[in-house]
Amino acid sequence: MDVTLHLAQDPDADALLGRSPLAALTGMLLDQQIPMEWAFKGPATIARRLGADDLDAREIAAYDPEAFAALLSDKPAVHRYPGSMAGRIQQLCQYLVERYDGDAEAVWRGVTDGEELRRRLEELPGFGKQKARIFLALLGKQLGVRPTGWREAAGAYGEEESFRSVADITGPESLARVRAHKQELKAAAKAAKKSGT
């Protein structure tokens, strides 16, 4: 895996995301309740604070939980909720160590069926159905992981020429289009709630 991503909108952080499967999974895990760029910059911040140029699932899984939470809490914090996200990242890494020998890419390496890949992603701690579908779309659209039926397994996120999620962000223009789409969804949800439907 060595591609150019533009999710953090920061060259060093994006370079890590493009070469490190664990960094990409961690960024996706962090992508909730904070701006996307902040979430996807998180893996590079964590690696730097660990004194490394990449994330290591075994190291993170074995890290003292309080010390790891403190590492994520240092200013600037990696997430709005650094303590709880530290726990989630450690759970993800522990799962990867137990299930995939610490190799994040093994989650999708060699998988030939889109539904199987979606199931594997949904099994990851911190990944629900939506997050799994978005990450599956990111794998297919930008990381070249395209098992049979991947678009269908990713649902609407797998559609070509859509601007729904991080899977569709390739630069500032597409980021703006994804943001606009999300604002439209929020406005529609707010209007529906207001009208009682």
Phi, psi and chi 1 to 4 in degrees:
 res  aa     phi    psi   chi1   chi2   chi3   chi4
   1 MET       -  113.7 -173.3  168.1  119.2      -
   2 ASP  -156.5   88.3 -166.2    7.6      -      -
   3 VAL  -129.5  170.6  -60.9      -      -      -
   4 THR   -99.8  118.4  -58.4      -      -      -
   5 LEU  -107.6  163.4  -65.0  177.9      -      -
   6 HIS  -135.2   41.9  -59.7  -80.7      -      -
   7 LEU   -86.9  -37.5  -54.0  179.0      -      -
   8 ALA   -85.0  -15.6      -      -      -      -
   9 GLN    57.3   33.9  -57.6  -68.9  -59.9      -
  10 ASP  -140.9  121.0  171.1  -82.4      -      -
  11 PRO   -55.4  -45.2  -23.7   32.4      -      -
  12 ASP   -67.8  -44.6  -67.9  -23.6      -      -
  13 ALA   -65.5  -40.8      -      -      -      -
  14 ASP   -67.2  -35.6  -78.5  -32.8      -      -
  15 ALA   -62.4  -41.2      -      -      -      -
  16 LEU   -63.7  -44.5  176.7   60.4      -      -
  17 LEU   -59.5  -36.2  -65.0  169.0      -      -
  18 GLY   -77.2  -18.2      -      -      -      -
  19 ARG  -112.8  -12.1   72.6  173.2 -173.8  -88.9
  20 SER  -119.5  108.8  168.3      -      -      -
  21 PRO   -55.7  -39.8  -27.6   37.3      -      -
  22 LEU   -67.4  -37.7 -179.4   54.9      -      -
  23 ALA   -63.1  -42.5      -      -      -      -
  24 ALA   -63.1  -44.8      -      -      -      -
  25 LEU   -62.9  -41.2  -80.0  174.7      -      -
  26 THR   -65.8  -42.4  -59.3      -      -      -
  27 GLY   -60.1  -42.2      -      -      -      -
  28 MET   -64.0  -39.7 -169.7   73.9 -131.3      -
  29 LEU   -62.3  -41.4 -178.8   66.2      -      -
  30 LEU   -72.7  -16.1  -70.2  167.7      -      -
  31 ASP   -77.4   74.4 -172.0   22.0      -      -
  32 GLN  -160.5  134.7   57.8 -172.9   49.6      -
  33 GLN    63.4   16.2  -59.6 -178.7  -33.6      -
  34 ILE  -144.9  161.7   60.4  172.0      -      -
  35 PRO   -59.2  143.0  -25.5   34.8      -      -
  36 MET   -53.8  -43.9  179.5 -148.0   57.6      -
  37 GLU   -60.1  -39.9  -59.7   94.3  -36.0      -
  38 TRP   -62.5  -44.4 -176.2    7.4      -      -
  39 ALA   -61.4  -47.5      -      -      -      -
  40 PHE   -80.5   -9.8  -76.9   95.3      -      -
  41 LYS   -82.4  -20.1 -162.4  171.8 -176.6  176.8
  42 GLY   -53.5  -47.4      -      -      -      -
  43 PRO   -58.0  -40.0  -28.8   37.3      -      -
  44 ALA   -67.1  -38.2      -      -      -      -
  45 THR   -63.8  -44.4  -58.1      -      -      -
  46 ILE   -62.5  -47.1  -65.1  166.9      -      -
  47 ALA   -58.3  -46.1      -      -      -      -
  48 ARG   -60.8  -43.0 -171.3  173.0   58.4 -106.1
  49 ARG   -69.0  -24.0  -69.6  178.0 -175.5  175.5
  50 LEU   -85.3   -4.0  -71.5  169.6      -      -
  51 GLY    73.3   31.7      -      -      -      -
  52 ALA  -129.1  167.4      -      -      -      -
  53 ASP  -103.1    5.4   61.0   -0.1      -      -
  54 ASP  -156.7  168.1 -164.9   -2.1      -      -
  55 LEU   -92.4  145.7  -59.4  179.4      -      -
  56 ASP  -124.6  117.4 -178.5  -71.0      -      -
  57 ALA   -59.5  -40.2      -      -      -      -
  58 ARG   -64.8  -44.3  -69.3 -176.7 -176.9  -75.7
  59 GLU   -62.2  -45.8  178.2 -174.7    5.9      -
  60 ILE   -68.0  -40.9  -67.4  170.9      -      -
  61 ALA   -60.5  -36.3      -      -      -      -
  62 ALA   -90.5   -6.4      -      -      -      -
  63 TYR   -65.1  144.4 -143.6   86.4      -      -
  64 ASP   -59.3  125.0  174.7   74.6      -      -
  65 PRO   -57.4  -40.9  -26.6   34.9      -      -
  66 GLU   -67.6  -40.7  -74.0 -175.2   21.9      -
  67 ALA   -67.0  -37.5      -      -      -      -
  68 PHE   -68.5  -40.1 -167.1   64.1      -      -
  69 ALA   -62.6  -39.5      -      -      -      -
  70 ALA   -65.0  -38.1      -      -      -      -
  71 LEU   -61.2  -40.4 -173.4  120.1      -      -
  72 LEU   -76.7  -22.1  -91.6   69.1      -      -
  73 SER   -84.6  -21.4  -61.1      -      -      -
  74 ASP   -50.7  146.2  -77.4  -10.3      -      -
  75 LYS   -75.8  136.1  -56.9  -69.7 -176.0 -141.4
  76 PRO   -74.3  137.7   28.3  -32.1      -      -
  77 ALA   -62.3  148.9      -      -      -      -
  78 VAL   -71.5  -25.5  170.2      -      -      -
  79 HIS  -152.6  160.8 -165.5  -84.6      -      -
  80 ARG   -60.2  -32.6  179.5  178.7  -67.5  155.4
  81 TYR  -119.9   72.0  -55.1  107.1      -      -
  82 PRO   -63.5  -35.6   21.9  -31.5      -      -
  83 GLY   -65.1  -49.9      -      -      -      -
  84 SER   -68.7  -35.6   64.8      -      -      -
  85 MET   -70.5  -32.2  -66.8  -49.0  -68.9      -
  86 ALA   -59.7  -44.2      -      -      -      -
  87 GLY   -61.8  -40.6      -      -      -      -
  88 ARG   -67.3  -40.5  -72.7 -175.0 -178.3 -172.6
  89 ILE   -63.6  -41.2  -67.8  168.2      -      -
  90 GLN   -65.8  -38.2  -75.1 -164.7  -69.6      -
  91 GLN   -62.6  -43.1  -72.9  173.1  -14.9      -
  92 LEU   -59.6  -47.0  173.0   63.3      -      -
  93 CYS   -66.5  -38.3  -71.9      -      -      -
  94 GLN   -62.7  -41.5  -72.7  159.0   -1.9      -
  95 TYR   -62.4  -44.3 -179.8   86.8      -      -
  96 LEU   -63.0  -37.6  -68.3  171.2      -      -
  97 VAL   -66.2  -46.6  168.3      -      -      -
  98 GLU   -69.2  -40.6  -69.0  164.9   11.9      -
  99 ARG   -95.0  -33.6 -171.4   76.3 -177.0  -94.2
 100 TYR  -127.0   22.4  -63.9  100.6      -      -
 101 ASP    55.5   31.2 -160.9   30.4      -      -
 102 GLY    80.5    4.5      -      -      -      -
 103 ASP   -99.9   99.5  179.0    5.0      -      -
 104 ALA   -60.1  -36.9      -      -      -      -
 105 GLU   -66.0  -21.6 -168.0  172.4    6.5      -
 106 ALA   -64.6  -17.3      -      -      -      -
 107 VAL   -59.3  -37.2  174.5      -      -      -
 108 TRP  -118.0  -14.3   55.4   84.4      -      -
 109 ARG   -60.0  126.9 -173.4 -171.8  -53.2  111.1
 110 GLY    78.7   -2.2      -      -      -      -
 111 VAL   -73.9  128.9  176.3      -      -      -
 112 THR  -105.7   -3.7   58.7      -      -      -
 113 ASP  -126.4  127.6  178.9   73.8      -      -
 114 GLY   -59.5  -40.4      -      -      -      -
 115 GLU   -64.6  -39.3  -74.7  -61.7  -38.3      -
 116 GLU   -63.3  -42.1  167.7   66.8   11.8      -
 117 LEU   -65.4  -42.5  179.7   50.8      -      -
 118 ARG   -59.9  -42.7 -175.7  176.8   53.6   77.4
 119 ARG   -61.2  -44.4 -175.2 -172.6   61.1   71.6
 120 ARG   -61.3  -41.7  -75.0 -176.3  177.2 -155.8
 121 LEU   -67.0  -39.8  -68.3  168.6      -      -
 122 GLU   -64.7  -26.5  -75.0  178.9    7.4      -
 123 GLU   -75.7  -16.5  -70.3  173.3   -8.2      -
 124 LEU   -67.2  135.3  -64.4  173.4      -      -
 125 PRO   -56.5  131.1  -25.7   35.0      -      -
 126 GLY    88.6   -3.6      -      -      -      -
 127 PHE  -110.0  113.8  -81.4   64.9      -      -
 128 GLY   -93.5 -167.1      -      -      -      -
 129 LYS   -61.7  -46.5  -70.4 -177.8 -173.3 -130.1
 130 GLN   -66.6  -46.9 -177.1  178.7   16.8      -
 131 LYS   -62.4  -39.1 -161.5  173.9  -77.3  -80.3
 132 ALA   -63.5  -41.8      -      -      -      -
 133 ARG   -67.2  -41.1  -74.9 -171.8  167.0  123.6
 134 ILE   -63.2  -45.3  -68.0  169.5      -      -
 135 PHE   -66.7  -37.2 -164.9   78.1      -      -
 136 LEU   -60.5  -42.1  175.7   50.7      -      -
 137 ALA   -64.8  -39.0      -      -      -      -
 138 LEU   -62.6  -44.6  177.3   66.0      -      -
 139 LEU   -57.9  -45.9  -73.0  170.2      -      -
 140 GLY   -72.7  -45.0      -      -      -      -
 141 LYS   -76.2  -35.1  -71.0  179.9  174.6 -176.9
 142 GLN  -121.6  -21.1  -63.5 -162.9   48.5      -
 143 LEU  -109.2    5.4  -60.1  173.7      -      -
 144 GLY    72.7   15.8      -      -      -      -
 145 VAL   -96.8  103.1  177.5      -      -      -
 146 ARG  -132.6   69.1  -61.1 -179.4 -179.8  114.2
 147 PRO   -66.3  160.3   23.5  -31.4      -      -
 148 THR   -52.5  128.4  -57.6      -      -      -
 149 GLY    79.1   16.9      -      -      -      -
 150 TRP   -64.5  -39.2   72.0  -90.5      -      -
 151 ARG   -62.5  -44.1  -76.0 -168.3 -171.4  -85.0
 152 GLU   -64.6  -40.8  -65.4   78.5    6.7      -
 153 ALA   -66.1  -29.0      -      -      -      -
 154 ALA   -81.5   -6.5      -      -      -      -
 155 GLY    65.7 -145.6      -      -      -      -
 156 ALA   -59.8  -27.6      -      -      -      -
 157 TYR   -66.7  -20.8  -61.3  106.6      -      -
 158 GLY   -87.0   -7.9      -      -      -      -
 159 GLU   -61.8  141.9  -67.5  173.1    4.0      -
 160 GLU   -69.0  149.3  -73.5 -171.3   68.3      -
 161 GLU    55.8   29.9  -59.7  -60.7  -42.7      -
 162 SER  -100.4  160.2   65.7      -      -      -
 163 PHE  -132.9   65.3  -66.9   92.5      -      -
 164 ARG  -103.5  -26.9  -73.3 -173.2  164.7   83.8
 165 SER  -155.4 -175.9   71.5      -      -      -
 166 VAL   -58.4  -24.4  -61.0      -      -      -
 167 ALA   -62.2  -21.3      -      -      -      -
 168 ASP  -102.1    1.7  -55.3  -55.0      -      -
 169 ILE   -91.9  116.2  -63.7  171.4      -      -
 170 THR  -122.2    2.2   56.7      -      -      -
 171 GLY   169.9 -175.6      -      -      -      -
 172 PRO   -58.6  -38.5  -23.9   32.7      -      -
 173 GLU   -66.2  -46.0 -177.4 -175.2  -37.7      -
 174 SER   -69.8  -31.6   53.2      -      -      -
 175 LEU   -60.1  -45.4  170.9   60.9      -      -
 176 ALA   -62.0  -39.0      -      -      -      -
 177 ARG   -68.7  -38.6  -68.9 -179.7   72.3  174.4
 178 VAL   -64.9  -43.4  168.4      -      -      -
 179 ARG   -59.7  -43.3  -77.7 -128.7  161.2   85.9
 180 ALA   -62.2  -42.0      -      -      -      -
 181 HIS   -61.0  -44.0  175.2   74.4      -      -
 182 LYS   -65.4  -36.9  -70.5 -173.6  177.7 -160.6
 183 GLN   -65.2  -39.4  -70.4  -57.7  -37.0      -
 184 GLU   -61.5  -43.1  -71.5  169.6   17.4      -
 185 LEU   -62.6  -43.2  -69.9  178.5      -      -
 186 LYS   -63.0  -43.4  -77.7 -176.7 -176.9  177.7
 187 ALA   -63.1  -42.2      -      -      -      -
 188 ALA   -64.3  -42.0      -      -      -      -
 189 ALA   -64.8  -40.3      -      -      -      -
 190 LYS   -65.4  -42.4 -167.8  174.2 -176.6 -179.4
 191 ALA   -64.8  -41.3      -      -      -      -
 192 ALA   -64.1  -40.2      -      -      -      -
 193 LYS   -66.0  -41.2 -171.0  174.6 -178.4 -179.1
 194 LYS   -64.5  -37.4 -162.3  172.3 -170.4  177.5
 195 SER   -85.7   -4.7   68.4      -      -      -
 196 GLY    79.8   19.3      -      -      -      -
 197 THR  -100.5      -   56.6      -      -      -
